[in-house]
Amino acid sequence: MKIKYIILTLLTLSTLAFCANADSAIWGKDLVPNILAYDKEGSLELGKWFTVLQGKYFSLGFLAIILGIPTVFLIHYLIIGPMIFSHDRKKIHVFTIFHRIIHWIAGFSFIVLVPTGFVMIFGTTFGGGEFVRVCKELHAISTVFFAIAVIPMLLMWLKEMLPTSDDIKWMMIMGGYLNKRKDPIPAGKFNAGQKMWFWLCTVGGIVMIATGAAMYFQDFELEIIAQLGLSQIDFLRLSAIIHNILGMAVAALFFVHIYMSVFAIKGAIHSMITGDKEEEEVEILHSSYYKKLKENNKI
């Protein structure tokens, strides 16, 4: 137990140190000053909101995510611990090679997108300059790879990601992750948490691609901007606001996804390597799906 307290103490001290260093990023200027300033035509109201959100609250939100969520998961891991399932029973084939390829293209994209996004948000903390500019370009390149995967991913899992009554039951017990028992959890092939991540990743991801492109390619004119009654500067501001709000949600659930697949369920990540899940894992964590497989004599 002493080791746990030492880890928590070190984490708290590092958090305070980061907060101190990040002060200039939270209260400082935005990384994209050409869309921070008011335009000649006015648009002062949206400009004011953009300045406040971009200059203060978005940084605070991202800071809370990058420090708060790992802290919560560390406490969960130390107190509850990971779920461990038997490897002595059957393997259930869940994901095809196509599923896995598309997933890993999207996965590797996020491994670059999320950290570089944080660097761009806290650019002044990292000293700005070449490092931040390189991260911006890596962010853009990774977006291209994510764009390749997002539509196939949306189509291949669309039907299985639709909401069911099991999702409500899953939410009410938080997926069974708050206790150490191995009670059967009501869930189909994908549980409610995975479904939330899927919809945010795909539909939200498409919106982020569009808003990110608007900010990256700033020297363009679109008919839709005029139809919305927005100037180009207001369109860029609105794109930045939407992009950052979705970015906070994506970063938060990305951390959840990593924790669940790598730490909370021992061996879970191997299902996206081999395509197989342990029978006990499916029986406990996806009990409705397991019953359906049994009824159809597929296991």
N, C-alpha and C positions, 0 to 999 in steps of 0.2 A: 504493500500500500504506500510506503514512503516514496517509492519510485514514481507512483502516479502523482503524488503531491508535488514532487520535484518537477515533473513534466508540465503540470498545470501552472506552476509558479513561473517557469521559464517562458511558457507561452504567454502568460499575462504580461511579463516584463517586455518581451519582444513586441507585443501588441502596443504597449504604451510608447515604446521607442519609435515604432512605425508611425503612430499617430502624431508624435512630435515632429518627425521628419516630413510627414504628409501635410502639415499645416499650410504650407505655401500652395500646395496643389488644391486644397479644399477652398481656400479663400482667395486664391490667385486668379489669373486670367485664363481664359479658355485657350485650347491648343489651336483653334481655328478662328483667329481674330477677325478675318474678313467676313464671317457671318455672325460675329458677336456685335459689331457696331451697327448703329441704326442706319438705315438707308436714307437716301435723299428725299424720298416720297413720304416719309413719316413712318407709319407702322410701329408707332412707339409702344403700343400695348403689348403686342406679341414680342417685340424686341426686349421689353422690360422683363416679361416672364422668362424668356429664353436666357437672358443674362443671369437672373437669379437662379434658375434651375441648373444651367450649365456651369456657373461659377461657384455654386455652393452645394446644392442638395444632391445632384447626381454624384459628386465626389464622395459625399457622406454616405450615400446609399451603396456605392461600390465598395467603399472602405468597410462598411458593416458586413457586406457579403463575404469579402475576402478574409476577414478576420473572424466574424461571428460564426459562420457555417462550419468551417474546420474545427473551431473550438467546441461546438455542440457535438460534432461527430467524434471528436477525441473523447469527450465525456461519455458519450454513448458506448464507444468501444471499450473504455476502461471499466464501465459499470455493468453494461449488458453483455458486451462481447459479441463476437461473430457467430453466425449460425453455421453449424458444421453438419453435413449430411453424409450418409454412408456411401462409400464407393464400391461396395460389394454387390450391389444389386444391378439391375439392367441399366443400360444407357438408352435414353429416349431421344431420338433424332428430332430436333426442333427447327433448326435453321439450315436452309439449303446453302450451297456454295455462293449462289447469287446474292442471297440475303446477307451473307457474311462479307462479301466484297463491297457491296453498297454501304453496309454499316461501317466498315473500316475506313472507307474513303471519307465518309462524314465524320467518323471519330477522329481520324488524324487531322482533319481540317479544324475541328474544335480544339484539339490539343494546341494548335497554333493560334487560332482566332481568339480564344479566351485570354491567354497571357498577354498577347500583343494588344488586345483591347484594353486591358488594365494598364499597360505601359502608356498607352495614348491618353487614358483618363488622368493618370498621375504623371504626366510628362514633365512638369516642373520639378517633381520630386526626384526624377531620374536625370535631371539636368538638361532636358531637352536635347537639341542638337541631333547629331548623326544617328545615335542609338534609337531615338524616338522615330526618326524618319525611316530607318530601316524596318522597325516594327510596323510602321504604317504600311509599307510596301508588302511585307510578309502577310499582314492582315488582308490586304487586297488580293494577293495571290492565292491565299488559302480560301478566300471567298469563292474564287472560280472553281476550285475543286469541290467545295460544298455545293455549289450550284449544280454541278454535274450529278451529284448524288441525291439531291433533295426530292426531285420529282419521282424518280424510280422508288425511293424509300416511301414516299407518300402513297403511291399506287400499290406497292406490294403488300403493305400492312394496313391499308385503309379499312377494310372490312373488319379485321380483328381488333382494331383500335376504337371501334364505335362503343359508346357507353352502354353498360348493362347494369342490372340491379346489383350484381356482385361488387361493382365499384363503390356503391354507397356503403355496403357492409365492410368493404376493405378500409374505407376512409374512417369509419367509426371505430375501428380497432387499430388504426395506423399500421395496417399490414402485419400486425403481430410483432413488430420490431421493438416494442416497449417491454417485452418480457422474454424470459429464457426458455419458455415452453415450446414444444413443437406441435402446436394445435393446427389442424388443417385450416388454411386461409382461403376464404371464398374469392377465387379469381380464375379467369380464363387463361388463355395462353399468355396474355399480358395483363398485369394488374393495373389498378387505378393510377398508381404513381408512374408506371411506365407509359401509360396513355397520356398523362399530363405532359410528360417530357416529349413524347412523340408529336403531339399537336403543337406545342410551343416550338419544337425543333423544326418542324416542316412548314406549317402555315406561318408561324412567327418568323422562321428563318427566311422564307420568301419575302416577307415584308422588310426584314433587315437587309436582305440583298438589295432591294429596290431603294431603300432609304440610304444605305451605304453608298450605292452607286451615285445617287444624287449629290452626296457630299464630296465624293471622290472626283467626279467629273462635274465641276461647278460651272464650266463655261458652255452651258447648253440652254436651249429654250424649248419648252414643251407646250403644246396647245392646251393640255390639261391644266397647266398652271394658270393660264388666263381664264379658263372656264371655272376654276375654283375661286376666282377673284383674288388670287394671291400674286404678289410680286415674286420675282425669282429669289430675292433675299429671304422673304417670308417662307417660301417653299423649302429653302435650305434649313431655316430655323426649325420648321415643323418636322422636317426629316430627321434632324439631329435629336429633337425631343423624343420622337417615336423610337428612333434607333437606340437611344440610351435607356429608355424605359424597358423595351424588350431585351436589351443587353443585360440589364440587371437580373431580369427573370431567367434568361438563358444561362447566365453565369451561375446563379443560385442552383438551378436544377442540374446543370452540368456537374457541379460539385457533388450533388446528391447521387447522380448516376454513377460517378466514379467511385464514391464511397460504397454504394450498394454492390456494385459489380466486382470491386477489388478487395474490399475489407469486410463489409457486413455479412456477406455470404461467401464462405470459403469455396474457391474453385468456380464461382459463377462466371468469371470472365472466360473460362475455357469453352463455354458453350458457343461463343463467337469465334472460337478458333477451330474447334472440331465439329460444331453444329449439334453436339449432344449435351443433354442435361442428365444429372443423376436422377434415378427414379424416385428416390425419397424426396429430393428437392422439389420435383414436380408434384408429388403426392401431397406435400405439406404446403408449399407456397402457391400452387396453382391447382387447388383441389377440384374445382369445377372442370378444368381442362383434363385433369387426370381421370375423373369419372367418365367423361365423354370418350376418352381414348379406350378405357376399359369396356365401355358399352359397345363400342364399335370394333372390339377385338383387335386393336392396333398395338396393344402391349400384352 
